[in-house]
Amino acid sequence: MADLARAPTRRTAAERLTKNTDTVLPRSRITDMAAPQVRADMRSAYRGNDVDEVRRALGMVTDGVAAVADLTQQQHFEKEKAQAQQAVADEATGKINAEAAKKSEAYAQVIATSAARRTASDLEAKAKLRIQALMADGEHDLDDVNAALDEVFKPALFEADGKTAKDYGTPEANTALYQALGEVRLGLHAEAQQVIAQQVQTKGLAGVADMVALDAKKGLISIEAGIARAGELGIDPVAAKRELLPALVNTAIQTDNPDLLLKAADSRKADGSRTWSTAEENSLRDQALTLKRIVDAKNEKAAADRSAATLGTMAVKVQQGFKITPAFVQQQIDSGAIRPQDAQDLFRVQEHRDDEERQKIAQRRQDISWAQGQEDRRLALIDRAEARAARASVKAANDVLVGLYSKGASPAQAQRAAAKLYGDRKINGDTFRTLTEEIGQMPGDASVVSRVGAQDYEYTLKDIYAQSNAYAGQPGRPSAAQLAEQSQAAQLSFYRALRTGSSPAEALRAGLTAGGFQKSFVDARVAEARARDMSPTISDQKKK
């Protein structure tokens, strides 16, 4: 039997080195405190009636009235939900049930809210159009925008008296309308603010561009000053240069000054760097070259017209006795009044005039030395020769006039042609003076046919002679030379009659009569031309 006196003493909890839970995994340890429990005596607790206690014990409904009320409310909710869905469908199809609106609050609320939202949508469209029109001229601010929105929204928000708020059927509908209009106002206000800011910036840019353009007209290139001014207005330098570039080009075109663009291309910043990008600078230089070609061509044309006018004027003065000297001509060339090539024609005019004077002197000397009989014979021959020369001179002059009237040449060009004919000895002095006098009486635009609408009559006149040329030289027909003289006389009479104020029909009659046609033929052709003029056909329009 074991000796208990020798058994080792059992250690107490205080003597242990570890806790009893050390060998239990942390996730398996129970560390929660037990929930407190009330262990009171229920014999004296308050109880309901015995029926309720039995129902509670059996899990039955303890309050029948409340249960019935909950059920009724749930059924009403489901019914109203269905009515609301039906209202949405009716609103979409446009078939609103008035009876349902009276019986169902949800139905009426959906219809009223939809109507309010539709009203808000219509007002939004009107407000957008009104604000767009208001912003178009760039002269209005945000106060004007708010006033315009108030004007659009007020009829929908207030009754006719302007004080009583309109009721759209339900509080929800009213709230939906107010909320929608508030959002519209905020959106349009923000858009208008952006537009106004853009307009202010655009005006600022335009002002800066005008300032730079005005300085450029004075010969001062102030591009960097303009960019700095634009920066003070909050405008990006790139946008400023984008506006200044065409402004400078337009100014250069208006003033015919390509050097302005070259100076602008050489613009530099304060630190010496280039104002423009490489592409912009190249664009300015290219446009300067293009403008220079245009200006040179314009100046060349002006110089040619001025030279032609001077040539015609001086040729007339030579006929009146003015003496052309090399020093005088050189002075005219140096002043730009006449070009060297036209000066050669002027010298030829003087030479022809001098030759005519010498011929007259020689003729007078011969008249004295020759016998009277021989003189009479010689004078007869001279008269015939002069008559032929006079006819040729008149024909050449008439060709100039016909070409002038039919092609619409300017008086300056006609003066040059007359001077050239005289210098080439194709017309005599009397014909030259008559020709220049008639040219001097012409208006700036010699295209009288198109001005008075006589194209059909001109076509009739030319067509008659074109048909006659096909039979020229045949038995009983005039020769080609005779027809040419008749055609020239007819055209000249036609154009002169138009220039003196005659109607196209009377001008055609005068031309055909001068061409030697019989009266019956003339009357028939005038009637045909007048009928064609009153009822033009497609072919007639093409002939015009």
C-alpha positions in Angstrom: 0.0 0.0 0.0 1.3 3.4 -1.0 2.6 5.7 1.6 0.6 8.9 1.1 2.9 10.8 3.4 5.6 10.5 0.8 3.4 11.8 -2.1 4.5 15.2 -3.6 2.4 18.2 -2.7 0.1 19.4 -5.5 0.9 22.8 -6.9 -1.6 25.5 -6.6 -2.6 28.0 -9.3 -0.4 30.7 -8.0 2.6 28.3 -8.2 2.0 27.5 -11.9 4.3 29.1 -14.5 1.6 29.2 -17.2 -2.2 29.5 -17.4 -4.6 26.7 -18.0 -5.5 28.3 -21.4 -2.0 28.3 -22.7 -2.4 25.0 -24.4 -5.6 26.1 -26.1 -5.4 27.7 -29.6 -6.3 31.4 -29.6 -9.1 31.0 -32.1 -10.6 28.2 -29.9 -10.5 30.1 -26.7 -13.7 31.4 -25.2 -13.1 35.0 -24.3 -16.6 36.5 -24.5 -18.3 37.3 -21.3 -21.6 35.6 -20.8 -24.7 37.8 -21.4 -26.3 39.0 -18.3 -29.6 37.3 -17.4 -32.3 38.6 -15.1 -33.5 35.8 -13.0 -36.4 37.6 -11.3 -39.6 36.0 -10.0 -42.4 36.3 -12.6 -45.1 35.6 -10.1 -45.6 39.3 -9.4 -45.1 40.5 -13.1 -47.9 42.3 -15.1 -49.7 40.2 -17.6 -52.4 40.9 -20.2 -55.6 39.1 -20.4 -55.5 35.4 -20.6 -56.5 35.3 -24.3 -53.5 37.4 -25.3 -51.2 35.2 -23.2 -52.6 32.1 -24.9 -52.2 33.7 -28.3 -48.6 34.7 -27.5 -47.9 31.3 -26.3 -49.3 29.7 -29.4 -47.6 32.2 -31.8 -50.8 33.8 -33.0 -51.5 37.4 -33.9 -52.0 39.4 -30.7 -53.6 42.6 -32.3 -56.3 41.8 -34.9 -57.2 45.5 -35.6 -53.6 46.4 -36.3 -53.2 43.4 -38.6 -56.3 44.4 -40.6 -55.0 48.0 -40.8 -51.6 46.8 -42.1 -53.3 44.6 -44.7 -55.6 47.4 -45.9 -52.7 49.8 -46.2 -50.6 47.3 -48.1 -53.5 46.7 -50.5 -54.0 50.5 -51.0 -50.2 50.9 -51.7 -50.3 48.2 -54.3 -53.3 49.7 -56.0 -51.8 53.2 -56.0 -48.6 51.8 -57.4 -50.6 50.2 -60.3 -52.5 53.4 -60.8 -49.2 55.4 -61.0 -47.9 53.0 -63.6 -51.1 53.3 -65.6 -50.8 57.1 -65.4 -47.3 56.9 -66.9 -48.7 54.8 -69.8 -51.7 57.1 -70.3 -49.5 60.2 -70.3 -47.3 58.6 -73.0 -50.2 57.8 -75.2 -52.1 61.1 -74.5 -55.2 59.3 -73.2 -55.7 60.6 -69.7 -58.5 59.1 -67.6 -60.2 61.9 -65.8 -62.2 59.5 -63.5 -59.0 57.7 -62.5 -57.4 61.1 -61.7 -60.3 61.9 -59.4 -60.3 58.5 -57.6 -56.5 57.8 -57.4 -54.1 60.2 -55.7 -51.1 58.5 -57.3 -52.7 58.7 -60.8 -53.4 62.4 -60.3 -49.9 63.1 -59.0 -48.2 61.4 -61.9 -50.3 63.3 -64.4 -49.8 66.6 -62.7 -46.0 66.0 -62.3 -45.7 65.1 -66.0 -47.6 68.2 -67.0 -45.3 70.3 -64.9 -42.2 68.7 -66.4 -43.7 69.2 -69.9 -44.3 72.8 -69.0 -40.7 73.1 -67.8 -39.4 71.5 -71.0 -41.4 74.0 -73.2 -40.1 76.9 -71.1 -36.5 75.6 -71.4 -36.8 75.7 -75.2 -38.3 79.2 -75.2 -35.6 80.4 -72.7 -32.8 79.0 -74.9 -34.1 80.8 -78.0 -34.5 84.0 -76.0 -31.0 83.8 -74.5 -29.5 82.9 -77.9 -31.2 86.0 -79.5 -30.1 88.1 -76.6 -26.4 87.0 -76.9 -26.3 87.5 -80.7 -25.4 91.2 -80.7 -22.8 90.9 -77.9 -24.2 94.0 -76.1 -25.9 92.3 -73.0 -24.7 91.2 -69.6 -25.9 88.7 -67.0 -28.4 91.1 -65.6 -30.1 91.2 -69.0 -30.0 87.3 -69.0 -31.7 87.1 -65.6 -34.3 89.6 -66.7 -35.0 87.7 -69.9 -35.4 84.4 -67.9 -37.7 86.1 -65.4 -39.8 87.3 -68.3 -40.0 83.8 -69.8 -40.7 82.0 -66.6 -43.1 84.4 -64.9 -46.2 83.5 -66.8 -45.7 79.8 -65.9 -45.0 80.6 -62.2 -47.6 83.2 -61.4 -51.3 83.9 -62.1 -52.4 86.9 -64.2 -52.1 89.2 -61.2 -48.4 88.5 -61.1 -48.4 87.7 -57.3 -50.3 84.5 -56.8 -48.2 81.3 -57.5 -49.7 78.9 -60.0 -50.8 75.5 -58.7 -50.0 72.5 -60.9 -52.3 70.1 -59.0 -50.0 68.6 -56.4 -47.1 69.7 -54.2 -44.9 67.2 -56.0 -45.8 68.7 -59.4 -45.0 72.2 -58.2 -41.7 71.0 -56.7 -40.8 69.2 -60.0 -41.5 72.4 -62.0 -39.6 74.7 -59.6 -36.7 72.2 -59.5 -36.6 71.9 -63.4 -36.8 75.6 -63.9 -34.0 76.1 -61.4 -31.8 73.7 -63.2 -32.6 75.4 -66.5 -31.8 78.8 -65.1 -28.5 77.6 -63.7 -27.5 75.9 -67.0 -28.5 78.9 -69.2 -26.9 81.3 -66.8 -23.6 79.3 -67.0 -23.8 79.2 -70.8 -24.5 82.9 -71.1 -21.6 83.6 -68.7 -19.3 81.7 -71.0 -20.7 83.4 -74.1 -20.4 86.9 -72.5 -16.8 86.1 -71.5 -16.0 85.0 -75.0 -17.6 88.1 -76.4 -15.7 90.3 -74.1 -12.5 88.5 -75.1 -13.4 88.9 -78.8 -14.1 92.6 -78.4 -10.8 93.0 -76.6 -9.0 91.1 -79.3 -10.7 93.3 -82.0 -9.7 96.4 -80.1 -6.1 95.2 -79.9 -6.1 94.3 -83.6 -7.5 97.8 -84.5 -4.8 99.4 -82.4 -2.0 97.5 -84.1 -3.5 98.1 -87.5 -3.8 101.9 -86.8 -0.1 102.0 -85.7 0.8 100.0 -88.8 -0.8 102.6 -91.1 1.4 105.2 -89.4 4.4 103.1 -90.1 4.8 101.8 -86.5 4.9 98.1 -85.9 3.5 97.5 -82.3 2.9 93.8 -82.3 4.5 93.1 -79.0 2.6 96.0 -77.4 -0.6 94.5 -78.8 0.2 91.1 -77.4 1.0 92.6 -74.0 -2.3 94.5 -74.1 -4.2 91.3 -74.9 -2.4 89.6 -72.0 -3.8 92.2 -69.7 -7.3 91.3 -70.9 -6.6 87.6 -70.1 -6.1 86.6 -73.7 -3.6 84.0 -74.5 -0.6 85.2 -76.6 -1.2 82.5 -79.2 -4.8 83.7 -79.6 -3.7 87.3 -79.8 -1.2 86.5 -82.6 -3.9 84.5 -84.4 -6.0 87.7 -84.5 -3.2 90.1 -85.2 -1.8 88.2 -88.2 -4.9 88.7 -90.5 -5.3 92.3 -89.2 -1.8 93.2 -90.4 -2.4 91.5 -93.8 -5.7 93.4 -94.3 -4.0 96.7 -93.4 -1.2 96.0 -95.9 -3.7 95.2 -98.6 -5.7 98.4 -97.9 -2.6 100.6 -98.0 -0.9 98.7 -100.8 2.2 98.4 -98.6 3.9 95.0 -98.8 6.9 96.4 -96.8 4.6 96.5 -93.8 4.3 92.7 -93.8 8.1 92.4 -94.1 8.6 94.7 -91.1 6.0 92.7 -89.1 7.8 89.5 -90.0 11.0 90.9 -88.5 9.3 91.8 -85.2 11.2 90.7 -82.0 10.4 90.4 -78.4 12.2 92.4 -75.6 14.7 89.6 -75.1 15.5 89.5 -78.9 13.6 86.3 -79.6 11.2 86.1 -82.6 7.6 87.2 -82.1 6.2 84.8 -84.6 6.7 81.1 -85.1 8.6 79.9 -88.2 5.3 79.1 -90.0 3.8 82.5 -89.2 6.9 84.4 -90.2 7.0 82.5 -93.5 3.3 83.2 -94.1 3.9 86.9 -93.6 6.8 86.9 -96.0 4.9 84.9 -98.7 1.9 87.2 -98.4 4.2 90.2 -98.7 5.6 88.8 -102.0 2.1 88.1 -103.3 0.9 91.6 -102.4 4.0 93.2 -104.0 3.2 91.4 -107.3 -0.4 92.7 -107.1 0.7 96.2 -106.3 3.3 96.2 -109.1 0.6 95.0 -111.6 -1.8 97.7 -110.4 0.9 100.4 -110.7 1.9 99.1 -114.1 -1.7 99.3 -115.3 -2.1 102.8 -113.9 1.1 103.9 -115.6 -0.1 102.4 -118.9 -3.4 104.2 -118.7 -1.8 107.5 -117.7 0.7 107.1 -120.6 -2.1 106.4 -123.1 -4.0 109.5 -121.9 -0.9 111.7 -122.2 -0.1 110.3 -125.7 -3.6 111.2 -126.9 -3.6 114.6 -125.3 -0.2 115.5 -126.7 -1.1 114.2 -130.1 -4.0 116.6 -130.2 -1.8 119.5 -129.1 0.7 118.6 -131.9 -2.1 119.0 -134.4 -2.9 122.4 -132.8 0.7 123.5 -133.4 2.5 122.5 -130.3 6.1 121.5 -131.0 7.4 118.3 -129.4 11.1 118.4 -128.4 13.3 115.6 -127.0 13.8 117.6 -123.7 10.1 117.9 -123.3 9.5 114.2 -123.9 12.3 113.3 -121.5 10.7 115.5 -118.8 7.4 113.7 -119.4 9.1 110.3 -119.1 10.9 111.3 -115.9 7.6 112.5 -114.3 5.9 109.3 -115.2 3.3 110.9 -117.4 4.3 108.8 -120.4 6.2 105.6 -121.0 9.2 105.3 -123.3 7.4 103.0 -125.7 4.5 105.5 -126.0 7.0 108.4 -126.3 8.2 106.8 -129.6 4.7 107.1 -131.0 4.6 110.7 -129.9 7.7 111.5 -131.8 6.2 109.8 -134.9 3.1 112.0 -134.5 5.4 115.1 -134.5 7.3 113.8 -137.5 4.1 113.2 -139.5 2.9 116.6 -138.6 6.1 118.1 -139.7 6.0 116.2 -143.0 2.5 117.4 -143.6 3.6 121.0 -143.1 6.6 120.5 -145.4 4.4 118.9 -148.0 2.1 121.9 -147.8 5.0 124.3 -148.2 6.4 122.3 -151.2 2.9 122.2 -152.7 2.6 125.9 -152.5 6.0 126.3 -154.1 5.0 124.0 -157.0 1.8 126.0 -157.4 3.8 129.1 -158.1 6.4 127.6 -160.5 4.2 125.4 -162.7 2.0 126.6 -165.5 -1.6 127.1 -164.9 -2.7 124.3 -167.2 -0.2 121.9 -165.8 -1.2 123.1 -162.4 -4.9 122.4 -163.1 -4.1 118.9 -164.3 -1.8 118.3 -161.4 -4.4 119.6 -159.0 -7.0 117.3 -160.4 -4.7 114.3 -160.0 -3.9 115.5 -156.4 -7.6 115.9 -155.7 -8.3 112.3 -156.8 -5.3 111.0 -154.8 -6.3 113.0 -151.8 -9.9 111.8 -152.2 -8.6 108.2 -152.2 -6.4 109.0 -149.2 -9.2 110.7 -147.5 -11.5 107.7 -148.0 -8.8 105.4 -146.7 -8.2 107.7 -143.8 -12.0 107.8 -143.0 -12.2 104.1 -143.3 -9.4 103.5 -140.9 -10.9 106.0 -138.4 -14.3 104.4 -138.7 -12.7 101.0 -138.1 -11.4 102.4 -134.8 -14.8 103.8 -133.8 -16.6 100.6 -134.7 -14.2 98.5 -132.7 -14.4 101.0 -129.8 -18.2 100.9 -129.7 -18.5 97.1 -130.2 -15.7 96.0 -127.8 -16.2 98.7 -125.1 -12.7 100.1 -125.1 -11.9 103.0 -122.8 -11.4 106.6 -124.3 -7.8 106.5 -123.3 -7.2 103.3 -125.3 -9.1 104.9 -128.2 -6.9 108.0 -128.0 -3.8 105.7 -128.2 -5.2 103.9 -131.2 -5.9 107.2 -133.0 -2.5 108.5 -132.3 -0.9 105.3 -133.5 -2.9 105.5 -136.8 -1.8 109.1 -137.3 1.8 108.2 -136.5 1.7 105.3 -139.0 0.3 107.8 -141.6 -2.9 105.8 -142.0 -5.1 108.8 -141.4 -4.6 112.5 -142.2 -4.8 115.4 -139.8 -8.4 116.4 -140.5 -9.6 112.8 -139.9 -7.4 112.6 -136.8 -8.9 115.8 -135.3 -12.5 114.6 -136.1 -11.7 111.2 -134.6 -10.2 112.6 -131.4 -13.1 115.0 -131.0 -15.6 112.1 -131.2 -13.5 110.1 -128.8 -13.4 113.0 -126.4 -17.2 113.1 -126.3 -17.6 109.4 -125.3 -18.5 108.3 -121.8 -16.0 106.4 -119.7 -17.7 103.1 -120.7 -18.1 102.9 -124.5 -20.0 99.6 -124.4 -23.3 101.4 -125.3 -24.9 98.2 -126.8 -25.0 96.3 -123.5 -25.9 99.4 -121.5 -29.1 100.0 -123.5 -29.9 96.3 -124.1 -29.5 96.5 -127.9 -27.7 93.1 -128.3 -30.5 91.6 -130.5 -30.5 94.6 -132.9 -26.7 94.5 -133.1 -26.9 90.8 -133.9 -29.5 91.4 -136.7 -27.3 94.1 -138.3 -24.2 91.9 -138.3 -26.2 88.8 -139.5 -27.6 90.7 -142.5 -24.1 91.6 -143.7 -22.8 88.1 -142.9 -25.4 86.6 -145.2 -24.8 89.3 -147.9 -21.0 88.4 -147.9 -21.9 84.9 -149.0 -23.2 86.3 -152.3 -20.7 89.1 -152.8 -19.5 89.6 -156.4 -22.3 87.6 -158.0 -24.3 89.1 -160.8 -26.4 91.9 -159.5 -24.7 91.8 -156.1 -22.1 94.3 -154.7 -18.5 93.3 -154.4 -16.8 92.3 -151.2 -15.1 95.7 -150.9 -18.4 97.5 -151.4 -20.1 95.4 -148.8 -17.3 96.1 -146.4 -17.8 99.9 -146.9 -21.6 99.5 -146.5 -21.2 97.3 -143.4 -18.8 99.9 -141.8 -21.1 102.8 -142.6 -24.1 100.8 -141.2 -22.4 99.8 -138.0 -21.1 103.3 -137.4 -24.5 104.8 -137.9 -26.1 102.2 -135.6 -23.6 102.9 -132.8 -23.8 106.6 -133.2 -27.6 106.6 -133.1 -27.4 104.5 -129.8 -25.0 107.0 -128.3 -27.1 110.0 -129.1 -30.1 108.5 -127.3 -32.0 106.7 -130.1 -33.9 103.5 -129.3 -32.3 100.2 -130.5 -35.0 99.8 -133.2 -34.4 103.4 -134.6 -30.6 102.8 -134.4 -31.0 99.6 -136.5 -33.1 101.5 -139.0 -30.5 104.2 -139.2 -27.7 101.7 -139.7 -29.5 99.7 -142.5 -30.5 102.9 -144.2 -26.9 104.1 -144.2 -25.9 100.7 -145.5 -27.9 101.3 -148.7 -30.9 99.0 -148.1 -34.4 99.7 -149.4 -37.0 101.0 -147.0 -39.2 97.9 -147.2 -36.3 95.6 -146.4 -35.3 97.9 -143.5 -38.8 98.0 -142.1 -39.0 94.2 -142.2 -35.7 93.6 -140.5 -36.5 96.2 -137.8 -39.8 94.5 -137.1 -38.1 91.1 -136.8 -35.5 92.4 -134.4 -38.1 94.1 -132.3 -40.1 90.9 -132.1 -37.1 88.9 -131.1 -36.3 91.5 -128.4 -39.8 91.2 -126.9 -39.8 87.4 -127.0 -36.2 86.1 -126.5 -35.5 82.5 -127.2 -32.8 80.3 -125.8 -30.7 80.7 -129.0 -31.1 84.4 -128.8 -29.9 84.4 -125.2 -26.8 82.5 -126.2 -26.2 85.0 -129.0 -26.3 87.8 -126.4 
